[in-house]
């Protein structure tokens, strides 16, 4: 599994990793990722969804959040056609395309997939962390994930040989990132010349303190 492409859904303002899928990016893995994202957020639409230009995302977003619109039958015979999925009015989704030359990124371009230009501008104006469409936050998470999980190091002999263990370590690293690692961008002033350090789970309101690895190991982090 040395060429594994794990992918994550991240909440940019709290840096909280909501859903991570271990394995290569395929239509089915994207369905699992977006399905978990919707389930863990009670199917509430985020203010803005961004990703790279991987095309299955736009299809799966319609499958998960789309509204079924009936279609008229042509003529008087035959079955009625299946309803067509259309994006809801408050779905705003944009992608980032990286233009490369000789393996290096020379520029990026933005494409709005769902939602109006006005909706996109409002979503960016309401953001507290970025005024433009980007995927920098999830890329930063991927870098931290590779640091936490040496199985994902590139061009090394530490790659996983067992898919089950690889998936288990992926979720373990996700939990450590959310609960046990203070994030510098989330710290708050605490008195004079002091900071209150917070992890993503604290910023999301899931916990009130940074967990130790011992505390994590002694708790049940997910349902059986």
ZADO-1210 file (C-alpha; in nm, 4 decimals, padded with zeros to 6 digits):
<atoms>
<atom x="00.0000" y="00.0000" z="00.0000" code="UNK" pos="1"/>
<atom x="00.2886" y="00.2346" z="-00.0655" code="UNK" pos="2"/>
<atom x="00.0882" y="00.4310" z="-00.3257" code="UNK" pos="3"/>
<atom x="-00.2166" y="00.4814" z="-00.0996" code="UNK" pos="4"/>
<atom x="-00.4221" y="00.7994" z="-00.1407" code="UNK" pos="5"/>
<atom x="-00.6072" y="00.8548" z="00.1873" code="UNK" pos="6"/>
<atom x="-00.8462" y="01.1502" z="00.1842" code="UNK" pos="7"/>
<atom x="-01.0102" y="01.3552" z="00.4574" code="UNK" pos="8"/>
<atom x="-01.2976" y="01.5960" z="00.5161" code="UNK" pos="9"/>
<atom x="-01.1840" y="01.8874" z="00.7334" code="UNK" pos="10"/>
<atom x="-01.3674" y="02.1770" z="00.8980" code="UNK" pos="11"/>
<atom x="-01.1409" y="02.4710" z="00.8161" code="UNK" pos="12"/>
<atom x="-01.2140" y="02.7054" z="01.1086" code="UNK" pos="13"/>
<atom x="-01.1667" y="02.4496" z="01.3875" code="UNK" pos="14"/>
<atom x="-00.9226" y="02.2296" z="01.1905" code="UNK" pos="15"/>
<atom x="-01.1336" y="01.9325" z="01.3034" code="UNK" pos="16"/>
<atom x="-01.0983" y="01.6193" z="01.0906" code="UNK" pos="17"/>
<atom x="-01.4548" y="01.4938" z="01.0407" code="UNK" pos="18"/>
<atom x="-01.4165" y="01.1966" z="00.8083" code="UNK" pos="19"/>
<atom x="-01.1127" y="01.0092" z="00.6801" code="UNK" pos="20"/>
<atom x="-01.1161" y="00.7219" z="00.4320" code="UNK" pos="21"/>
<atom x="-00.8081" y="00.5031" z="00.3945" code="UNK" pos="22"/>
<atom x="-00.7241" y="00.3782" z="00.0472" code="UNK" pos="23"/>
<atom x="-00.7050" y="00.4941" z="-00.3095" code="UNK" pos="24"/>
<atom x="-00.9498" y="00.7543" z="-00.4288" code="UNK" pos="25"/>
<atom x="-01.2326" y="00.5888" z="-00.6175" code="UNK" pos="26"/>
<atom x="-01.6002" y="00.6632" z="-00.6642" code="UNK" pos="27"/>
<atom x="-01.6863" y="00.4256" z="-00.3800" code="UNK" pos="28"/>
<atom x="-01.4334" y="00.5742" z="-00.1386" code="UNK" pos="29"/>
<atom x="-01.5641" y="00.9230" z="-00.2161" code="UNK" pos="30"/>
<atom x="-01.9172" y="00.7990" z="-00.1479" code="UNK" pos="31"/>
<atom x="-01.8016" y="00.6674" z="00.1881" code="UNK" pos="32"/>
<atom x="-01.6229" y="00.9913" z="00.2728" code="UNK" pos="33"/>
<atom x="-01.9108" y="01.2261" z="00.1830" code="UNK" pos="34"/>
<atom x="-02.1608" y="00.9872" z="00.3404" code="UNK" pos="35"/>
<atom x="-01.9721" y="00.9955" z="00.6716" code="UNK" pos="36"/>
<atom x="-01.9404" y="01.3727" z="00.6489" code="UNK" pos="37"/>
<atom x="-02.3173" y="01.4113" z="00.6023" code="UNK" pos="38"/>
<atom x="-02.4008" y="01.1620" z="00.8771" code="UNK" pos="39"/>
<atom x="-02.1712" y="01.3241" z="01.1339" code="UNK" pos="40"/>
<atom x="-02.3053" y="01.6724" z="01.0602" code="UNK" pos="41"/>
<atom x="-02.6750" y="01.5693" z="01.0621" code="UNK" pos="42"/>
<atom x="-02.6899" y="01.6329" z="00.6861" code="UNK" pos="43"/>
<atom x="-02.6507" y="02.0076" z="00.7372" code="UNK" pos="44"/>
<atom x="-02.4871" y="02.1713" z="00.4402" code="UNK" pos="45"/>
<atom x="-02.1569" y="02.3461" z="00.5095" code="UNK" pos="46"/>
<atom x="-02.1366" y="02.7122" z="00.4174" code="UNK" pos="47"/>
<atom x="-01.8801" y="02.6250" z="00.1492" code="UNK" pos="48"/>
<atom x="-01.7333" y="02.2986" z="00.0220" code="UNK" pos="49"/>
<atom x="-01.3994" y="02.2985" z="-00.1586" code="UNK" pos="50"/>
<atom x="-01.1852" y="02.0232" z="-00.3048" code="UNK" pos="51"/>
<atom x="-00.9426" y="01.9538" z="-00.5836" code="UNK" pos="52"/>
<atom x="-01.0771" y="01.8827" z="-00.9323" code="UNK" pos="53"/>
<atom x="-01.1366" y="01.5086" z="-00.8749" code="UNK" pos="54"/>
<atom x="-01.4647" y="01.4694" z="-01.0657" code="UNK" pos="55"/>
<atom x="-01.6460" y="01.2061" z="-00.8529" code="UNK" pos="56"/>
<atom x="-01.6894" y="01.4683" z="-00.5800" code="UNK" pos="57"/>
<atom x="-01.9480" y="01.6650" z="-00.7778" code="UNK" pos="58"/>
<atom x="-02.1442" y="01.3476" z="-00.8535" code="UNK" pos="59"/>
<atom x="-02.1432" y="01.2239" z="-00.4940" code="UNK" pos="60"/>
<atom x="-02.2375" y="01.5642" z="-00.3530" code="UNK" pos="61"/>
<atom x="-02.5505" y="01.5467" z="-00.5688" code="UNK" pos="62"/>
<atom x="-02.6212" y="01.1911" z="-00.4530" code="UNK" pos="63"/>
<atom x="-02.5938" y="01.2878" z="-00.0859" code="UNK" pos="64"/>
<atom x="-02.7335" y="01.6419" z="-00.0774" code="UNK" pos="65"/>
<atom x="-02.9256" y="01.6643" z="-00.4060" code="UNK" pos="66"/>
<atom x="-03.2981" y="01.7214" z="-00.4410" code="UNK" pos="67"/>
<atom x="-03.4975" y="01.4814" z="-00.6613" code="UNK" pos="68"/>
<atom x="-03.6800" y="01.6778" z="-00.9310" code="UNK" pos="69"/>
<atom x="-03.9530" y="01.4907" z="-01.1247" code="UNK" pos="70"/>
<atom x="-03.9251" y="01.4767" z="-01.5034" code="UNK" pos="71"/>
<atom x="-04.2095" y="01.4729" z="-01.7503" code="UNK" pos="72"/>
<atom x="-04.2764" y="01.1651" z="-01.9579" code="UNK" pos="73"/>
<atom x="-04.2516" y="01.2072" z="-02.3317" code="UNK" pos="74"/>
<atom x="-04.5691" y="01.0809" z="-02.4912" code="UNK" pos="75"/>
<atom x="-04.8396" y="00.8735" z="-02.3257" code="UNK" pos="76"/>
<atom x="-04.6717" y="00.5329" z="-02.3103" code="UNK" pos="77"/>
<atom x="-04.3944" y="00.3800" z="-02.1110" code="UNK" pos="78"/>
<atom x="-04.2663" y="00.4375" z="-01.7645" code="UNK" pos="79"/>
<atom x="-04.2167" y="00.7779" z="-01.6143" code="UNK" pos="80"/>
<atom x="-03.8484" y="00.8737" z="-01.6173" code="UNK" pos="81"/>
<atom x="-03.6574" y="00.8667" z="-01.2917" code="UNK" pos="82"/>
<atom x="-03.6334" y="01.1977" z="-01.1048" code="UNK" pos="83"/>
<atom x="-03.3264" y="01.4070" z="-01.1777" code="UNK" pos="84"/>
<atom x="-03.1018" y="01.5082" z="-00.8889" code="UNK" pos="85"/>
<atom x="-03.0465" y="01.8830" z="-00.8704" code="UNK" pos="86"/>
<atom x="-02.8278" y="02.0754" z="-00.6269" code="UNK" pos="87"/>
<atom x="-03.0159" y="02.2444" z="-00.3405" code="UNK" pos="88"/>
<atom x="-03.0230" y="02.6214" z="-00.3496" code="UNK" pos="89"/>
<atom x="-02.7779" y="02.6589" z="-00.0597" code="UNK" pos="90"/>
<atom x="-02.5125" y="02.4173" z="-00.1861" code="UNK" pos="91"/>
<atom x="-02.1943" y="02.6087" z="-00.2680" code="UNK" pos="92"/>
<atom x="-01.9071" y="02.4000" z="-00.4062" code="UNK" pos="93"/>
<atom x="-01.5871" y="02.5147" z="-00.5748" code="UNK" pos="94"/>
<atom x="-01.2729" y="02.3335" z="-00.6879" code="UNK" pos="95"/>
<atom x="-00.9059" y="02.4210" z="-00.7098" code="UNK" pos="96"/>
<atom x="-00.7118" y="02.3139" z="-01.0180" code="UNK" pos="97"/>
<atom x="-00.3326" y="02.3074" z="-00.9971" code="UNK" pos="98"/>
<atom x="-00.1460" y="02.3812" z="-01.3180" code="UNK" pos="99"/>
<atom x="00.1913" y="02.2065" z="-01.3222" code="UNK" pos="100"/>
<atom x="00.5038" y="02.2386" z="-01.5304" code="UNK" pos="101"/>
<atom x="00.7766" y="01.9792" z="-01.5000" code="UNK" pos="102"/>
<atom x="00.6125" y="01.8427" z="-01.1880" code="UNK" pos="103"/>
<atom x="00.5883" y="02.1793" z="-01.0109" code="UNK" pos="104"/>
<atom x="00.2787" y="02.3880" z="-00.9446" code="UNK" pos="105"/>
<atom x="00.3061" y="02.7161" z="-01.1351" code="UNK" pos="106"/>
<atom x="-00.0438" y="02.8521" z="-01.0732" code="UNK" pos="107"/>
<atom x="-00.3925" y="02.7582" z="-00.9583" code="UNK" pos="108"/>
<atom x="-00.7375" y="02.8312" z="-01.0972" code="UNK" pos="109"/>
<atom x="-01.0787" y="02.8213" z="-00.9310" code="UNK" pos="110"/>
<atom x="-01.3959" y="02.6720" z="-01.0767" code="UNK" pos="111"/>
<atom x="-01.7378" y="02.7218" z="-00.9205" code="UNK" pos="112"/>
<atom x="-01.9386" y="02.4000" z="-00.9591" code="UNK" pos="113"/>
<atom x="-02.2556" y="02.4583" z="-00.7553" code="UNK" pos="114"/>
<atom x="-02.4046" y="02.7795" z="-00.6237" code="UNK" pos="115"/>
<atom x="-02.3978" y="03.1334" z="-00.7603" code="UNK" pos="116"/>
<atom x="-02.1087" y="03.3753" z="-00.7640" code="UNK" pos="117"/>
<atom x="-02.2873" y="03.5862" z="-00.5053" code="UNK" pos="118"/>
<atom x="-02.3279" y="03.2886" z="-00.2744" code="UNK" pos="119"/>
<atom x="-01.9592" y="03.2072" z="-00.3080" code="UNK" pos="120"/>
<atom x="-01.8589" y="03.5638" z="-00.2245" code="UNK" pos="121"/>
<atom x="-02.0847" y="03.5638" z="00.0821" code="UNK" pos="122"/>
<atom x="-01.9391" y="03.2353" z="00.2031" code="UNK" pos="123"/>
<atom x="-01.5833" y="03.3638" z="00.1680" code="UNK" pos="124"/>
<atom x="-01.6730" y="03.6910" z="00.3409" code="UNK" pos="125"/>
<atom x="-01.8174" y="03.4981" z="00.6349" code="UNK" pos="126"/>
<atom x="-01.5067" y="03.2823" z="00.6749" code="UNK" pos="127"/>
<atom x="-01.2719" y="03.3685" z="00.9607" code="UNK" pos="128"/>
<atom x="-00.9727" y="03.1834" z="00.8187" code="UNK" pos="129"/>
<atom x="-00.9546" y="03.2533" z="00.4449" code="UNK" pos="130"/>
<atom x="-01.0858" y="03.5010" z="00.1895" code="UNK" pos="131"/>
<atom x="-01.0357" y="03.2786" z="-00.1146" code="UNK" pos="132"/>
<atom x="-01.1119" y="02.9272" z="-00.2336" code="UNK" pos="133"/>
<atom x="-00.8297" y="02.6911" z="-00.1422" code="UNK" pos="134"/>
<atom x="-00.7537" y="02.3422" z="-00.0165" code="UNK" pos="135"/>
<atom x="-00.4541" y="02.4445" z="00.1951" code="UNK" pos="136"/>
<atom x="-00.6130" y="02.3356" z="00.5242" code="UNK" pos="137"/>
<atom x="-00.6732" y="01.9764" z="00.4214" code="UNK" pos="138"/>
<atom x="-00.3273" y="01.9617" z="00.2598" code="UNK" pos="139"/>
<atom x="-00.1768" y="02.0774" z="00.5907" code="UNK" pos="140"/>
<atom x="-00.3724" y="01.8010" z="00.7623" code="UNK" pos="141"/>
<atom x="-00.2377" y="01.5455" z="00.5142" code="UNK" pos="142"/>
<atom x="00.1167" y="01.6597" z="00.5935" code="UNK" pos="143"/>
<atom x="00.0546" y="01.6260" z="00.9675" code="UNK" pos="144"/>
<atom x="-00.1060" y="01.2866" z="00.9103" code="UNK" pos="145"/>
<atom x="00.2054" y="01.1629" z="00.7305" code="UNK" pos="146"/>
<atom x="00.4128" y="01.2886" z="01.0228" code="UNK" pos="147"/>
<atom x="00.1960" y="01.1049" z="01.2774" code="UNK" pos="148"/>
<atom x="00.1756" y="00.7834" z="01.0755" code="UNK" pos="149"/>
<atom x="00.5104" y="00.6693" z="00.9399" code="UNK" pos="150"/>
<atom x="00.3339" y="00.4066" z="00.7267" code="UNK" pos="151"/>
<atom x="00.2471" y="00.6878" z="00.4875" code="UNK" pos="152"/>
<atom x="00.6006" y="00.8129" z="00.4394" code="UNK" pos="153"/>
<atom x="00.6957" y="00.8359" z="00.0747" code="UNK" pos="154"/>
<atom x="00.9753" y="00.6293" z="-00.0800" code="UNK" pos="155"/>
<atom x="01.0465" y="00.4370" z="00.2408" code="UNK" pos="156"/>
<atom x="01.0176" y="00.0762" z="00.3607" code="UNK" pos="157"/>
<atom x="00.7608" y="00.1569" z="00.6298" code="UNK" pos="158"/>
<atom x="00.4575" y="00.1099" z="00.4050" code="UNK" pos="159"/>
<atom x="00.1616" y="-00.1005" z="00.5246" code="UNK" pos="160"/>
<atom x="00.1303" y="-00.4604" z="00.4120" code="UNK" pos="161"/>
<atom x="-00.2104" y="-00.5158" z="00.5721" code="UNK" pos="162"/>
<atom x="-00.5062" y="-00.2961" z="00.4627" code="UNK" pos="163"/>
<atom x="-00.6834" y="-00.3468" z="00.7957" code="UNK" pos="164"/>
<atom x="-00.3865" y="-00.2289" z="01.0013" code="UNK" pos="165"/>
<atom x="-00.3359" y="00.0630" z="00.7645" code="UNK" pos="166"/>
<atom x="-00.6969" y="00.1724" z="00.8131" code="UNK" pos="167"/>
<atom x="-00.6715" y="00.1290" z="01.1912" code="UNK" pos="168"/>
<atom x="-00.3568" y="00.3442" z="01.2069" code="UNK" pos="169"/>
<atom x="-00.5228" y="00.6053" z="00.9850" code="UNK" pos="170"/>
<atom x="-00.8127" y="00.6431" z="01.2284" code="UNK" pos="171"/>
<atom x="-00.5791" y="00.6365" z="01.5284" code="UNK" pos="172"/>
<atom x="-00.3748" y="00.9210" z="01.3803" code="UNK" pos="173"/>
<atom x="-00.6976" y="01.1114" z="01.3072" code="UNK" pos="174"/>
<atom x="-00.8069" y="01.0795" z="01.6707" code="UNK" pos="175"/>
<atom x="-00.4663" y="01.1862" z="01.8028" code="UNK" pos="176"/>
<atom x="-00.4756" y="01.4874" z="01.5711" code="UNK" pos="177"/>
<atom x="-00.8252" y="01.5902" z="01.6850" code="UNK" pos="178"/>
<atom x="-00.7866" y="01.5360" z="02.0609" code="UNK" pos="179"/>
<atom x="-00.4184" y="01.5165" z="02.1603" code="UNK" pos="180"/>
<atom x="-00.2297" y="01.7746" z="01.9532" code="UNK" pos="181"/>
<atom x="-00.2587" y="02.1477" z="02.0325" code="UNK" pos="182"/>
<atom x="-00.2834" y="02.3515" z="01.7144" code="UNK" pos="183"/>
<atom x="-00.0932" y="02.6783" z="01.7121" code="UNK" pos="184"/>
<atom x="-00.3482" y="02.8538" z="01.4921" code="UNK" pos="185"/>
<atom x="-00.6228" y="02.7727" z="01.7464" code="UNK" pos="186"/>
<atom x="-00.4545" y="02.9140" z="02.0594" code="UNK" pos="187"/>
<atom x="-00.6200" y="03.1984" z="02.2517" code="UNK" pos="188"/>
<atom x="-00.4683" y="03.4776" z="02.4683" code="UNK" pos="189"/>
<atom x="-00.4655" y="03.3738" z="02.8340" code="UNK" pos="190"/>
<atom x="-00.3546" y="03.6502" z="03.0666" code="UNK" pos="191"/>
<atom x="-00.0340" y="03.8440" z="03.0103" code="UNK" pos="192"/>
<atom x="00.2156" y="03.6764" z="02.7781" code="UNK" pos="193"/>
<atom x="00.0359" y="03.3434" z="02.8058" code="UNK" pos="194"/>
<atom x="-00.1697" y="03.1328" z="02.5692" code="UNK" pos="195"/>
<atom x="-00.4447" y="02.8809" z="02.6092" code="UNK" pos="196"/>
<atom x="-00.3571" y="02.6004" z="02.3745" code="UNK" pos="197"/>
<atom x="-00.6425" y="02.4209" z="02.2044" code="UNK" pos="198"/>
<atom x="-00.6772" y="02.1095" z="01.9941" code="UNK" pos="199"/>
<atom x="-00.9321" y="02.0850" z="01.7086" code="UNK" pos="200"/>
<atom x="-01.1779" y="01.8975" z="01.9310" code="UNK" pos="201"/>
<atom x="-01.1720" y="02.1879" z="02.1792" code="UNK" pos="202"/>
<atom x="-01.2331" y="02.4408" z="01.9023" code="UNK" pos="203"/>
<atom x="-01.5241" y="02.2269" z="01.7822" code="UNK" pos="204"/>
<atom x="-01.6716" y="02.2104" z="02.1341" code="UNK" pos="205"/>
<atom x="-01.6341" y="01.8324" z="02.1685" code="UNK" pos="206"/>
<atom x="-01.4029" y="01.8475" z="02.4729" code="UNK" pos="207"/>
<atom x="-01.2743" y="02.1066" z="02.7190" code="UNK" pos="208"/>
<atom x="-00.9055" y="02.0076" z="02.7355" code="UNK" pos="209"/>
<atom x="-00.6219" y="01.8548" z="02.5361" code="UNK" pos="210"/>
<atom x="-00.6136" y="01.4812" z="02.5933" code="UNK" pos="211"/>
<atom x="-00.3020" y="01.2836" z="02.6791" code="UNK" pos="212"/>
<atom x="-00.2243" y="00.9642" z="02.4889" code="UNK" pos="213"/>
<atom x="-00.2897" y="00.7752" z="02.8141" code="UNK" pos="214"/>
<atom x="-00.6344" y="00.9318" z="02.8426" code="UNK" pos="215"/>
<atom x="-00.7081" y="00.8444" z="02.4799" code="UNK" pos="216"/>
<atom x="-00.5941" y="00.4850" z="02.5297" code="UNK" pos="217"/>
<atom x="-00.8210" y="00.4460" z="02.8342" code="UNK" pos="218"/>
<atom x="-01.1333" y="00.5754" z="02.6615" code="UNK" pos="219"/>
<atom x="-01.3587" y="00.4319" z="02.3957" code="UNK" pos="220"/>
<atom x="-01.3165" y="00.6794" z="02.1111" code="UNK" pos="221"/>
<atom x="-01.5807" y="00.5267" z="01.8834" code="UNK" pos="222"/>
<atom x="-01.8824" y="00.2982" z="01.9190" code="UNK" pos="223"/>
<atom x="-01.7993" y="-00.0758" z="01.9024" code="UNK" pos="224"/>
</atoms>
